[in-house]
């Protein structure tokens, strides 16, 4: 993803009270937003600005000229005030940004958003840096308000209001917005007369006492430094039909919101959903998931209304950090998800970037019926069968029909279409072309959806388009660092490109996100083995086996076999291999190999006889080559590997790797055979 740095004037606008208006009068709110965007588009183009992003009722744009940015803001604000009475707030700052085709980032963006939050309808607020660049332009008037401590901005920032005729100038003392909490006592002290010595001494004494109190209190409520959280499935207290899908959907969407925050470790829904209806205590769950915080709660749906209760718990002390009840209509469910996510951010004292803050406010759809079809489609897709994947496609299409701008539905549709290549034998080329059309559509609507890029990465990886796959996975992870699917698939990408250290890095992150999933744990095991971390891999597999409860025995035994043959512990490999051939005879060549390596020639030859009797013509020589390699029978191995006699090439990858033939690495005839098979070695 190409990006560069540049100095720009950054402008934010938003419509005050838009969310409340949307709840009262949705049609009028949409008309107001469209009018706002029409004026914004026209003025921005006129003054050579560039629109970076629309988000709900707000806009983000950049200008190469600070003067043009202010001129544009004045023209827009006057139009908003006089023509349409749209209550718009505008903030402008100038600074260094990192610009890409997708978005802009940098401290300057964060500061501009904070300035805009301090504005009132009809006003334009600017930073001191903007003021420095416009002060010589007499057609622009500005008034100094004060220096304000903005949230997540280190030093107090002087803010000015544009004071041209017709514009609103905020009361400097009434400025609100994203400000740091000020010490009111300090403010009072500054106003006291120097002559009132005893009062000052009294206030200082009070201040000392208060500071002692507040210095003790944080110690009592000290939060764990490890920022990790599990959002447990909310209890469904409803009797309404179909309420379960909303309850699970709410849980999953809170997870999706929080997963976008890079400083917070969020357990995946695959693992947390295993605690649905559990009787385990919060400390027990936290220990199993290795998290410091737990969010739990309930949803009661009655008719068109919902009541949500939520509690954030410090898992170390089992104490509530924050709790809240929400009474909303069902159409407010998306706003409610944002509210809960922001409450968690505040409670955990997370310092999030502007981009992360905006990501929490993105509303995927305002159509409840479309949302219902989407949730049901996702549930069907998770079942992973031919019928369920087909059902999910139908449900996603219904969601799209109801809301043609539902980006997440397009992305999931693309994923299900490509999954049919696995579950329904769909033509991969045709599936890829169709899936990419849906992904293109989703990206046009909203390029902040991580799922778009994880699906792209999957398709590109399978198609062998390595550079495109890597870029897609990087983009997906940048949008949602806690997205399990992206991490897991990125690990797979590195495995096939033989970048084993990077494979392990991604697999370990995925395992931390999804510690209760067999598939994720097994993927982590594979990465540990590939990096020759055999002791860690064995310890992990024993833990997997312990928690498997007899399920997945075949995969577990196959993993043990690969682990022990990789570390050349052939004696230990025999037991899992003997179990494997009871389910699948193709492992008998490896069993013969291990018998030979441990000196058990009798069982080795018995197994070789079984291979001759049961193996098909197209693989028998390959299997026998592996079997004789365990006995280090050079002539027999070379005989069965001979491509002229076999009239076919040998698939070495099918037999794990070349390590089985390690004793022949210096043999000239073996080297010639490898050349004949187009196999390159490091020797």
MARVEXVEX-991003 format. One record per residue (C-alpha): residue in one letter; x, y, z. Coordinates in steps of 0.1 Angstrom, whole numbers, padded with zeros to 4 digits, always signed. Each point is the difference from the previous one (the first is absolute). Last residue first. Layout:
% residues N
aXYZ/...
END
This chain:
% residues 683
x+0236-0290-0014/x-0029+0024+0006/x-0023-0022-0021/x-0020+0005-0032/x-0024-0027-0012/x-0007-0001-0037/x-0008-0037+0002/x+0029-0008-0024/x+0022+0023+0021/x-0010-0019+0031/x+0009-0033-0017/x+0035+0014-0009/x+0005+0009+0036/x-0010-0035+0011/x+0025-0015-0025/x+0028+0022+0014/x-0007-0010+0037/x+0009+0028+0024/x-0036+0006+0012/x-0007-0037+0001/x-0003-0004+0038/x-0024+0029-0001/x-0026-0019-0020/x-0028+0004+0026/x+0011+0035+0005/x-0011+0009-0035/x-0034+0013+0011/x-0036-0009+0011/x-0006-0030-0023/x-0024+0019-0022/x+0026+0027-0004/x+0022-0025-0017/x-0024-0007-0028/x+0019-0024-0022/x-0001+0005-0037/x-0015-0026-0024/x+0010-0029-0023/x+0010-0020+0031/x+0030-0016-0018/x+0011+0033-0015/x-0008+0020+0032/x+0023-0022+0022/x-0011+0005+0036/x-0009-0037+0005/x+0035-0012-0012/x+0018+0028+0019/x-0017-0011+0033/x+0007-0037-0006/x+0037+0007-0009/x+0005+0022+0031/x-0016-0023+0026/x+0002+0024+0029/x-0025-0021+0020/x-0022+0031+0005/x+0006+0009-0037/x-0015-0033-0009/x-0035+0012+0012/x+0004+0034-0017/x+0009-0015-0033/x-0028-0026+0004/x-0026+0028+0003/x+0013+0017-0032/x+0000-0033-0018/x-0035-0008+0010/x-0015+0034-0009/x-0014-0003-0035/x-0003-0038+0001/x-0024+0000+0029/x+0012-0011+0035/x-0017-0031+0016/x+0023-0030-0005/x+0033+0018-0005/x-0006+0021+0031/x-0009-0030+0021/x+0033-0017-0010/x+0019+0032+0011/x-0018-0001+0033/x+0013-0036+0006/x+0034+0012-0011/x+0001+0028+0026/x-0015-0023+0027/x+0029-0024-0004/x+0026+0028-0004/x-0007+0015+0034/x+0033+0020+0001/x-0015+0033+0012/x+0004+0016-0034/x-0015-0030-0018/x-0032+0001+0022/x-0002+0037-0006/x+0001-0004-0038/x-0025-0028+0001/x-0024+0022+0020/x+0006+0028-0025/x-0010-0023-0028/x-0030-0012+0019/x-0015+0035+0002/x-0021-0005-0031/x-0019-0027+0019/x-0025+0025+0015/x-0020-0006+0031/x+0018-0029+0016/x+0031+0014-0017/x-0001+0030+0023/x+0001-0019+0033/x+0032-0019-0010/x+0014+0034-0011/x-0008+0016+0034/x+0020-0028+0017/x+0029-0001-0025/x+0010+0036+0002/x+0015-0003+0035/x+0026-0025-0014/x+0007+0022-0029/x+0012+0030+0021/x+0015+0017-0031/x-0012+0035+0011/x-0021+0003-0031/x-0010-0037+0003/x-0013+0007+0035/x-0019+0031-0008/x-0015-0014-0032/x-0012-0031+0018/x-0014+0020+0029/x-0019+0022-0024/x-0015-0030-0018/x-0010-0014+0034/x-0018+0033+0009/x-0017+0002-0034/x-0014-0036+0003/x-0010+0005+0037/x-0021+0031-0009/x-0024-0007+0029/x+0010-0022+0029/x-0006+0028+0026/x+0019+0026-0020/x+0012+0018+0031/x+0027-0025+0009/x+0010-0005-0036/x+0005+0038-0005/x+0020+0002+0032/x+0022-0029-0012/x+0003+0018-0034/x+0012+0032+0017/x+0027-0018+0020/x+0012-0018-0031/x+0002+0033-0020/x+0018+0018+0028/x+0025-0029+0002/x+0004-0001-0038/x+0007+0036-0008/x+0014-0010-0033/x-0015+0031-0018/x-0022-0022-0022/x-0010-0019+0032/x-0011+0033+0018/x-0019+0010-0031/x-0019-0033-0002/x-0008+0002+0037/x-0014+0035-0005/x-0023-0014-0028/x-0011-0027+0023/x-0009+0025+0027/x-0020+0020-0025/x-0019-0031-0013/x-0007-0013+0036/x-0014+0033+0011/x+0001+0009+0037/x+0029+0025-0002/x-0015+0022-0027/x+0017+0034+0002/x+0031-0014+0016/x+0001-0027-0026/x-0003+0025-0028/x+0029+0021+0014/x+0021-0032+0001/x-0009-0009-0035/x+0010+0035-0013/x+0034-0001+0016/x+0005-0037-0009/x-0006+0006-0037/x+0023+0030+0001/x+0028-0023+0013/x-0010-0027-0026/x+0003+0021-0031/x-0005-0031-0022/x-0023+0018-0025/x-0026-0027+0008/x+0004+0005+0037/x+0000+0038-0003/x-0034+0000-0017/x-0013-0024+0026/x+0010+0025+0028/x-0018+0027-0020/x-0030-0022-0001/x-0001-0004+0038/x+0007+0037+0007/x-0027+0012-0024/x-0025-0025+0013/x+0007+0010+0037/x-0006+0037-0005/x+0017+0016+0030/x+0020+0025-0020/x-0031+0012-0019/x+0006+0027-0026/x+0038-0005+0000/x-0006-0037+0000/x-0021+0001-0032/x+0024+0023-0018/x+0030-0023+0008/x-0020-0030-0012/x-0008+0017-0033/x+0036+0011-0005/x+0012-0035+0006/x-0025-0015-0024/x+0008+0025-0027/x+0037-0008+0003/x-0005-0038+0001/x-0024-0004-0030/x+0001-0038+0002/x-0037-0004-0007/x-0006-0015+0034/x+0017+0030+0016/x-0019+0025-0021/x-0033-0016+0010/x+0008+0000+0037/x+0015+0035-0001/x-0031+0013-0017/x-0022-0016+0027/x+0022+0016+0027/x-0002+0033-0019/x-0038+0004-0001/x-0004-0013+0035/x+0020+0029+0014/x-0028+0025-0009/x+0015+0035-0002/x-0003+0003-0038/x-0037+0008+0003/x-0024+0002-0030/x+0026-0004-0028/x+0017-0027+0020/x-0032-0020+0003/x-0006+0002-0038/x+0036-0011-0007/x-0005-0029+0024/x-0032-0011-0018/x+0018+0001-0033/x+0029-0018+0015/x-0023-0029+0011/x-0014-0003-0036/x+0035-0003-0016/x+0013-0023+0027/x-0030-0023-0002/x+0003-0003-0038/x+0037-0008+0003/x-0005-0024+0029/x-0028-0020-0017/x-0024-0010+0028/x+0007-0035+0015/x-0027+0005+0026/x+0019+0002+0033/x+0034+0012-0009/x-0007+0021-0031/x-0032+0010+0018/x+0022+0019+0025/x+0006+0026-0028/x-0037+0009-0002/x-0002+0001+0038/x+0029+0025+0003/x-0014+0022-0028/x-0034+0001+0017/x+0017+0008+0033/x+0016+0031-0017/x-0032+0011-0016/x-0019-0003+0033/x+0027+0020+0018/x-0003+0028-0026/x-0038+0005+0005/x-0006+0027-0026/x-0027-0019-0020/x-0021-0002+0032/x-0031-0022-0004/x+0013-0019-0030/x+0034-0002+0017/x-0015-0018+0030/x-0020-0023-0022/x+0032-0008-0019/x+0018-0008+0033/x-0028-0024+0008/x+0002-0019-0033/x+0038-0002+0003/x-0003-0013+0035/x-0024-0028-0011/x+0026-0012-0026/x+0026-0001+0027/x-0024-0019+0023/x-0008-0026-0026/x+0036-0008-0010/x+0011+0000+0036/x+0020+0024+0021/x-0023+0007+0029/x+0015+0035+0003/x-0016+0010-0033/x-0034-0006+0015/x+0007+0022+0030/x+0013+0027-0023/x-0031-0002-0021/x-0022+0003+0031/x+0018+0032+0010/x-0002+0015-0034/x-0037-0008-0004/x-0007+0017+0034/x+0022+0030-0010/x-0020+0004-0032/x-0032+0000+0020/x+0014+0026+0024/x+0009+0024-0028/x+0024+0027+0012/x+0030-0018-0013/x+0037-0004+0009/x+0001+0029+0024/x+0036+0013+0005/x+0003+0017+0033/x+0027-0023+0015/x+0022+0005-0031/x+0000+0038+0007/x+0017-0005+0033/x+0025-0024-0015/x+0009+0026-0027/x+0002+0028+0026/x+0025-0021+0020/x-0008-0018+0032/x+0014+0006+0035/x-0018-0027+0020/x-0010+0009+0035/x-0016-0034+0005/x-0033+0016+0010/x+0002+0025-0028/x+0006-0027-0027/x-0027-0022+0016/x-0025+0029-0001/x+0009+0006-0037/x-0008-0036-0009/x-0033+0002+0019/x-0010+0032-0018/x+0009-0013-0034/x-0020-0032+0005/x-0029+0022+0012/x+0001+0021-0032/x-0002-0032-0020/x-0030-0013+0021/x-0019+0033-0003/x-0026-0015-0024/x-0010-0025+0027/x-0012+0028+0022/x+0022+0008+0030/x+0002-0004+0038/x+0037-0003+0011/x+0012-0011+0033/x+0036+0006+0011/x+0029-0015+0020/x+0036+0010+0004/x+0031-0013+0018/x-0019-0029+0017/x+0021-0021+0023/x+0012-0037-0006/x+0034+0011+0014/x+0022-0014-0028/x-0029-0001-0025/x-0006+0037+0002/x-0036+0000-0012/x-0018+0021-0026/x-0037-0002+0004/x-0027+0003-0026/x-0038+0001+0001/x-0020+0004-0032/x-0037+0007-0002/x-0016-0003-0034/x-0032+0015-0016/x-0019-0009-0031/x-0019-0028+0016/x+0017-0011+0032/x+0037-0008-0004/x+0020-0006+0032/x+0038+0000-0004/x+0025-0011+0026/x+0034+0007+0014/x+0036-0009+0001/x+0033+0017-0008/x+0031-0017+0015/x+0034+0016+0006/x+0035-0013+0008/x+0001-0028-0026/x+0017-0034-0001/x-0030-0018-0016/x+0000-0028+0025/x+0009+0023+0029/x-0026+0026-0010/x-0027-0028-0001/x+0009-0012+0034/x+0002+0035+0015/x-0035+0008-0015/x-0015-0032+0014/x-0011-0029-0020/x-0037-0009-0004/x+0001+0004-0038/x-0031+0009-0021/x+0022+0011-0029/x+0036-0004+0012/x+0011-0017-0033/x-0011+0032-0018/x+0031+0016+0015/x+0024-0022-0019/x-0014+0003-0035/x-0010+0036+0007/x+0037+0010+0002/x+0017+0013+0031/x+0009+0037-0002/x+0035+0013+0008/x-0003+0038+0002/x+0028+0024-0011/x-0008-0004-0037/x-0037+0008+0003/x-0020-0014-0030/x-0009-0031+0019/x-0021+0021+0023/x-0026+0007-0026/x-0001-0036-0014/x-0003-0013+0036/x-0029+0023+0006/x-0014-0013-0033/x+0003-0036+0012/x-0019+0006+0032/x-0028+0019-0017/x-0003-0027-0026/x-0003-0027+0027/x-0029+0020+0016/x-0016+0009-0033/x+0000-0036-0012/x-0015-0012+0033/x-0029+0025-0003/x-0014-0019-0030/x-0033-0007+0017/x-0005+0024+0029/x+0003-0016+0035/x+0030+0022+0009/x+0025-0004+0028/x+0029-0009-0023/x+0032+0000+0020/x+0028+0018-0017/x+0027-0023-0014/x+0033+0010+0018/x+0021+0028-0012/x+0036-0010+0009/x+0025+0027+0007/x+0038+0006+0000/x+0018+0032+0010/x+0026-0013+0023/x+0007+0028+0025/x-0027-0012+0024/x-0020+0029+0014/x+0007+0015+0034/x-0032+0006+0018/x+0014+0002+0036/x+0032+0015-0012/x-0020+0025-0020/x-0017+0011+0032/x+0031+0006+0020/x+0013+0029-0022/x-0035+0014-0001/x-0002+0002+0038/x+0035+0014+0003/x-0007+0026-0027/x-0032+0010+0018/x+0019+0005+0033/x+0027+0020-0018/x-0026+0021-0018/x-0019+0007+0031/x+0032+0013+0017/x+0008+0020-0031/x-0035+0015+0002/x+0005+0009+0036/x+0034+0016-0007/x-0016+0020-0028/x-0028+0011+0023/x+0026+0010+0026/x+0020+0021-0024/x-0027+0020-0016/x+0024+0027-0011/x+0011-0019-0031/x-0036+0001-0012/x-0016-0032-0012/x-0007-0006-0036/x+0029-0024-0006/x-0011-0020+0030/x-0034-0006-0015/x+0014-0014-0032/x+0023-0023+0020/x-0030-0013+0019/x-0018-0007-0033/x+0027-0024-0011/x-0009-0004-0037/x-0014-0031-0017/x+0016-0002-0034/x-0021+0014-0029/x-0019-0018-0027/x-0029+0025-0004/x-0011+0029+0020/x+0008+0037-0003/x-0023+0021+0023/x+0027+0023+0013/x+0012+0011-0034/x-0036+0007-0011/x-0002-0013-0036/x+0002+0024-0030/x-0028-0006-0025/x+0005+0011-0036/x-0020+0026-0018/x+0027+0025-0004/x+0035-0015+0002/x+0013-0010+0034/x+0018-0032-0005/x+0005-0014+0035/x+0035-0005+0014/x+0014-0028+0022/x+0033+0000+0019/x+0009-0037+0008/x+0010-0011+0035/x+0028-0026-0003/x-0001-0038-0003/x-0030-0006-0022/x-0019-0032+0009/x-0030+0020+0012/x+0003+0037-0007/x+0013+0024+0027/x-0013+0033-0013/x+0018+0034-0006/x-0025+0028-0004/x-0025+0016-0024/x+0021+0021-0024/x-0021+0017-0027/x+0005-0004-0037/x-0009+0021-0030/x+0007-0011-0036/x-0001+0025-0028/x+0032+0016+0013/x+0022-0029-0008/x+0032+0006+0021/x-0013-0020+0029/x-0008-0030-0021/x+0032-0022+0005/x+0005+0008+0037/x-0037-0007+0006/x+0003-0035-0014/x+0029-0007+0023/x-0020+0015+0029/x-0027-0025-0005/x-0033+0007-0017/x-0037+0001+0010/x-0028+0007-0025/x-0034+0007+0015/x-0036-0004-0012/x-0009-0028+0024/x+0025-0001+0029/x+0037-0010-0001/x+0019-0019+0026/x-0004-0033-0018/x+0016+0016-0031/x+0032+0008+0019/x+0002-0037+0012/x-0003-0013-0036/x+0027+0024-0012/x+0023-0012+0028/x-0004-0037-0010/x+0006+0007-0036/x+0032+0020+0009/x+0012-0029+0021/x+0001-0022-0032/x-0021-0020-0023/x-0016+0004-0034/x-0023-0024-0019/x-0003-0027-0027/x+0021+0013-0029/x+0028+0009+0024/x+0010+0031+0019/x+0022+0003+0031/x-0006+0034+0015/x+0021+0030+0011/x-0019+0030+0013/x-0028+0025-0004/x-0031+0002+0021/x-0037+0008-0008/x-0032-0006+0019/x-0036+0004-0013/x-0034-0005+0018/x-0032-0002-0020/x-0035+0008+0011/x-0017-0001-0035/x-0023+0031-0004/x-0004-0007-0037/x+0008+0033-0018/x+0013+0024+0025/x+0019-0021+0026/x+0012-0029-0021/x+0009+0024-0029/x+0020+0023+0024/x+0017-0031+0014/x+0010-0013-0034/x+0014+0033-0013/x+0019+0005+0032/x+0014-0035+0000/x+0012+0003-0036/x+0017+0032+0007/x+0017-0016+0030/x+0012-0030-0020/x+0011+0023-0029/x+0021+0021+0025/x+0016-0032+0013/x+0010-0011-0035/x+0007-0036-0009/x-0034-0009+0013/x-0014-0031+0018/x-0034-0014+0007/x-0019-0019+0027/x-0038-0001+0001/x-0027-0006+0026/x-0036-0011+0002/x+0007-0037-0005/x+0037-0002-0008/x+0010+0015-0034/x+0037-0002-0008/x+0030+0015-0018/x-0016+0028-0020/x+0027+0020-0017/x+0000+0038+0000/x+0006+0023-0030/x-0022+0028+0012/x-0028-0005-0025/x+0002-0038+0005/x-0005+0004+0038/x-0028+0025-0004/x-0021-0023-0023/x+0006-0032+0020/x-0008+0017+0033/x-0032+0016-0013/x-0012-0033-0014/x+0011-0019+0032/x-0019+0023+0023/x-0031-0003-0021/x+0003-0038+0000/x+0004+0000+0038/x-0031+0022+0005/x-0021-0022-0023/x+0012-0031+0019/x-0010+0016+0033/x-0034+0010-0013/x-0007-0036-0010/x+0013-0014+0034/x-0022+0023+0021/x+0004-0006+0038/x+0029-0025+0001/x+0018+0017-0029/x-0005+0033+0017/x+0017-0013+0031/x+0029-0013-0020/x+0003+0033-0020/x+0001+0022+0031/x+0029+0021-0014/x+0008-0007-0036/x+0037-0006-0006/x+0030+0016-0017/x+0037-0008+0002/x+0027+0019-0020/x+0037-0008-0003/x+0024+0025-0015/x+0028-0021-0015/x+0037-0006+0003/x+0010-0033-0018/x+0012-0035+0007/x-0005-0029-0024/x-0019-0032-0004/x-0001-0030-0023/x-0018-0032+0012/
END
